[in-house]
Amino acid sequence: MTARPPRAPRRTVTGGAPAVRFLASALAAGVLLTTSACSDDDSGGQGSDVSASPVVDGTRVPSPLTTTSPTPSGGPRLTVAGARAALITEADIEDDWTKVADAASWRDKLLVDKVDVADFLTAKADAAHCQRLLDSLYDQDLLGKPSGASALTGFEEADSRLLYQVASYGQKALDDSLDWLKSLPTQCDQFTAVDSAGDKRTVQVTENPVPKEGDARQGLQVVVQGTADDVPTTLTLDVAVVRVGTDAITVTAGGPHGGANDSVERAVQQGTPRLKDVLAGRTPAADPSEVD
């Protein structure tokens, strides 16, 4: 995927933001900045060992994949076992993606610094939105911290990475996050990020299409252009978020040689039905070819 030529930067975020420093190290190391939530990496638990709700003496036993919600809606509530069962597999995204065991560690442990928004002049609100985007990519919580169960898994293909997460947040929190993501291509279309060493990165944010899955969805492409060892470098991340009730799927993929939107779209198309199966108390098929 060929990176777009940079437009003239019009905004600057300064102060050594951790996301910016992480992006700089990611560019230098040729690795991918990813998103996730605070949960352990999936360790092979794709749900194949979790059975759907059995019937005993004519009574259906509650599925281990969900519990009854204490809210007035009384809808199904995702469990940790259910979140793991809803994760995609290598077969779901095809190509040459290989599952890894350390996806939860795909982030830098740098400290959080303050951001100087003076250069945004009258658009200080935009500065806060742009900083939140960078910080949430760094912190691996694009949708905020999950309020319930969560699970994640990751895949590598050459120097690209794909991270896939399933988590519970609550519908209002998800709707607010989706509204925020939808605003970013306008509020943060292009800006300059500066770390404490004075290194600059041009960041561009555009909207990406997402397959019409789930109850609501939003896609972004984040392109970071700068230099690594005095060599021009571009890091491209394709992001997709899909809400299913009070739960959500988050996919982030790409690398220094371009995004991976085709794989992101396939992950959404295969992963959303898996989550719906789990919420219905069914065990998702181990291989997408088994689905009618």
Legacy VTK file of the C-alpha trace (Angstrom):
# vtk DataFile Version 3.0
C-alpha trace
ASCII
DATASET POLYDATA
POINTS 292 float
0.000 0.000 0.000
1.540 3.352 -1.040
1.381 6.114 1.502
-0.256 9.360 0.471
2.029 12.396 0.092
1.843 14.545 3.215
-0.170 17.715 3.258
1.211 20.847 4.849
0.936 20.343 8.648
-1.453 22.782 10.249
-1.461 21.741 13.893
1.141 20.787 16.451
0.954 18.659 19.575
4.005 19.134 21.798
5.270 18.078 25.178
6.572 14.571 24.597
3.242 12.733 24.477
3.782 8.998 25.100
1.873 8.027 21.972
4.185 10.191 19.905
7.301 8.703 21.502
5.896 5.242 20.988
5.200 6.022 17.336
8.777 7.203 16.988
10.103 3.955 18.472
7.679 1.972 16.338
8.963 3.689 13.223
12.559 3.091 14.210
11.941 -0.559 15.026
9.644 -1.134 12.040
6.849 -2.491 14.206
3.142 -1.761 14.425
1.350 0.414 16.910
-1.721 -1.528 17.978
-4.806 -1.215 20.095
-6.229 -3.504 22.710
-7.704 -3.439 26.179
-6.296 -4.330 29.583
-6.660 -8.101 29.345
-4.450 -11.100 28.884
-3.619 -12.313 25.397
-5.673 -15.247 24.197
-3.640 -18.369 24.843
-5.213 -20.674 22.350
-8.651 -20.471 23.967
-10.730 -19.971 20.821
-13.831 -21.457 22.370
-13.453 -24.938 20.898
-13.560 -26.356 24.443
-16.699 -24.425 25.386
-19.994 -26.075 24.585
-23.297 -24.391 23.835
-26.105 -24.367 26.424
-26.926 -28.040 27.186
-30.364 -29.354 28.097
-30.622 -31.471 31.267
-33.912 -33.144 32.213
-35.738 -30.868 29.832
-34.203 -27.704 31.310
-31.683 -25.573 29.446
-28.554 -24.992 31.493
-27.135 -21.446 31.191
-24.296 -21.175 28.700
-20.797 -20.561 30.117
-20.381 -18.013 27.318
-22.840 -15.500 28.795
-24.568 -14.612 32.030
-27.863 -12.847 32.692
-27.459 -9.102 32.773
-28.457 -7.418 36.061
-29.736 -4.432 34.069
-33.468 -3.920 33.374
-32.917 -5.105 29.807
-32.019 -8.563 31.107
-29.984 -9.278 27.966
-27.037 -11.695 27.779
-23.812 -10.530 29.357
-20.492 -11.650 27.916
-18.217 -13.789 30.093
-14.443 -14.138 29.760
-14.965 -17.590 28.235
-17.437 -16.076 25.807
-15.084 -13.253 24.823
-12.347 -15.791 24.103
-14.723 -17.962 22.114
-15.648 -14.932 19.987
-12.048 -14.255 18.930
-11.157 -14.910 15.312
-8.629 -17.500 14.141
-6.036 -17.582 11.371
-8.611 -19.296 9.148
-10.945 -16.298 9.504
-8.497 -13.801 7.988
-6.604 -16.134 5.601
-3.532 -14.766 3.767
-0.291 -15.507 5.626
-1.240 -14.249 9.075
0.277 -16.249 11.921
-1.110 -16.145 15.443
1.264 -14.905 18.146
1.345 -15.506 21.883
2.425 -12.022 22.984
-0.200 -9.711 21.473
-1.011 -8.233 24.888
2.545 -6.883 25.113
2.394 -4.999 21.811
2.803 -1.616 23.452
5.568 0.535 24.858
5.719 1.157 28.608
6.704 4.829 28.370
5.393 7.286 30.959
2.542 9.659 30.223
3.533 13.304 29.651
1.443 16.453 29.434
0.505 18.033 26.113
0.966 21.707 25.264
-2.036 22.736 23.174
-1.024 26.378 22.680
-0.279 25.873 19.001
-3.916 24.937 18.382
-4.931 28.532 19.175
-8.753 28.623 19.021
-9.027 24.915 18.175
-7.903 23.620 21.558
-10.826 21.190 21.660
-9.444 19.578 18.503
-6.052 19.281 20.191
-7.640 17.320 23.017
-9.358 14.974 20.547
-6.121 14.398 18.624
-4.192 13.795 21.821
-6.839 11.345 22.985
-6.457 9.437 19.716
-2.686 9.157 20.090
-2.924 8.302 23.782
-5.584 5.647 23.243
-3.517 4.016 20.514
-0.559 4.046 22.881
-2.585 2.789 25.843
-4.367 0.174 23.704
-7.839 1.329 24.788
-9.360 3.032 21.765
-12.869 2.542 23.203
-11.844 3.186 26.794
-11.446 0.609 29.511
-13.864 -2.339 29.216
-16.536 -2.445 31.913
-16.850 -6.208 31.639
-15.186 -9.241 30.082
-12.550 -8.823 27.388
-10.144 -10.923 25.349
-7.696 -10.273 22.556
-5.550 -12.095 20.061
-2.928 -11.015 17.549
-1.420 -12.087 14.249
1.735 -11.257 12.305
2.423 -11.214 8.576
5.971 -10.120 7.669
6.382 -6.754 9.422
2.635 -6.114 9.737
0.477 -6.913 12.736
-3.243 -7.399 13.283
-4.777 -7.128 16.726
-8.339 -8.276 17.410
-10.273 -7.585 20.587
-13.722 -8.459 21.944
-14.938 -6.641 25.049
-17.953 -5.367 26.991
-18.366 -1.632 27.560
-22.031 -0.692 27.872
-24.094 0.752 25.047
-23.898 4.436 26.042
-20.130 4.276 26.425
-19.850 2.594 23.035
-22.162 5.089 21.342
-20.126 7.973 22.793
-16.861 6.369 21.625
-18.229 5.756 18.140
-19.381 9.382 17.911
-15.888 10.484 18.921
-14.225 8.220 16.349
-16.587 9.531 13.673
-15.509 13.113 14.435
-11.763 12.487 14.118
-11.402 12.727 10.296
-12.689 16.298 10.607
-11.178 17.389 13.910
-7.822 15.652 13.429
-7.550 15.376 9.649
-3.880 16.386 9.793
-1.592 17.589 12.574
2.036 17.492 13.652
3.157 15.564 16.713
6.406 16.526 18.452
8.153 14.485 21.141
10.490 15.708 23.872
13.494 15.244 21.572
11.956 17.569 18.973
11.289 14.842 16.404
8.247 15.613 14.294
5.662 13.300 12.787
2.867 14.302 10.413
-0.315 12.459 11.384
-3.244 12.114 8.983
-6.619 10.670 9.946
-9.241 9.674 7.370
-12.425 7.628 7.404
-12.299 3.981 6.305
-15.265 1.904 5.111
-16.413 -0.914 7.396
-18.635 -3.861 6.358
-22.242 -3.388 7.448
-22.064 -5.724 10.417
-23.381 -5.318 13.945
-25.529 -2.501 15.324
-23.088 0.336 14.612
-19.594 0.688 13.211
-16.782 3.101 12.419
-13.498 2.818 10.542
-10.384 4.977 10.438
-7.000 5.041 8.789
-4.176 6.682 10.731
-1.012 7.484 8.762
2.138 8.664 10.533
4.885 10.096 8.327
8.347 10.932 9.571
11.919 9.679 9.487
13.754 6.785 11.110
17.559 6.882 11.018
17.206 9.796 8.587
15.174 7.617 6.228
11.597 8.703 5.370
9.191 6.237 6.974
5.418 5.859 6.960
3.367 3.869 9.457
-0.196 3.065 8.343
-2.879 1.698 10.663
-6.355 0.577 9.556
-8.887 0.530 12.389
-12.430 -0.851 12.567
-14.877 -0.877 15.474
-18.206 -2.746 15.446
-20.804 -2.591 18.214
-23.022 -5.596 18.953
-25.405 -4.638 21.735
-23.257 -3.604 24.698
-20.154 -5.360 23.365
-17.698 -4.410 20.648
-15.074 -5.737 18.283
-11.951 -3.639 17.689
-9.517 -4.481 14.881
-6.262 -2.657 14.143
-3.835 -3.744 11.432
-1.004 -2.408 9.330
2.663 -1.582 9.470
5.515 0.407 7.935
4.706 -0.879 4.446
1.028 0.020 4.427
-2.315 -0.807 5.941
-4.206 -4.078 5.844
-7.790 -2.999 5.271
-8.758 -6.147 3.347
-7.795 -8.260 6.351
-9.538 -5.847 8.710
-12.749 -6.108 6.682
-12.571 -9.901 6.632
-11.956 -9.971 10.381
-15.115 -7.893 10.860
-17.154 -10.061 8.487
-16.079 -13.295 10.162
-15.816 -12.014 13.722
-19.189 -10.314 14.100
-21.184 -13.534 13.540
-18.897 -15.280 16.043
-19.764 -12.707 18.698
-23.469 -12.974 17.878
-23.271 -16.774 18.213
-21.630 -16.416 21.617
-24.285 -13.966 22.823
-26.925 -16.447 21.680
-25.260 -19.180 23.754
-23.855 -21.021 20.738
-20.253 -22.077 20.200
-18.871 -20.479 16.998
-17.602 -22.813 14.301
-13.884 -23.514 14.590
-13.447 -22.991 10.831
-15.424 -20.442 8.770
-15.849 -23.071 6.025
-18.119 -24.950 8.426
-20.619 -22.094 8.435
-23.568 -22.559 6.073
LINES 1 293
292 0 1 2 3 4 5 6 7 8 9 10 11 12 13 14 15 16 17 18 19 20 21 22 23 24 25 26 27 28 29 30 31 32 33 34 35 36 37 38 39 40 41 42 43 44 45 46 47 48 49 50 51 52 53 54 55 56 57 58 59 60 61 62 63 64 65 66 67 68 69 70 71 72 73 74 75 76 77 78 79 80 81 82 83 84 85 86 87 88 89 90 91 92 93 94 95 96 97 98 99 100 101 102 103 104 105 106 107 108 109 110 111 112 113 114 115 116 117 118 119 120 121 122 123 124 125 126 127 128 129 130 131 132 133 134 135 136 137 138 139 140 141 142 143 144 145 146 147 148 149 150 151 152 153 154 155 156 157 158 159 160 161 162 163 164 165 166 167 168 169 170 171 172 173 174 175 176 177 178 179 180 181 182 183 184 185 186 187 188 189 190 191 192 193 194 195 196 197 198 199 200 201 202 203 204 205 206 207 208 209 210 211 212 213 214 215 216 217 218 219 220 221 222 223 224 225 226 227 228 229 230 231 232 233 234 235 236 237 238 239 240 241 242 243 244 245 246 247 248 249 250 251 252 253 254 255 256 257 258 259 260 261 262 263 264 265 266 267 268 269 270 271 272 273 274 275 276 277 278 279 280 281 282 283 284 285 286 287 288 289 290 291
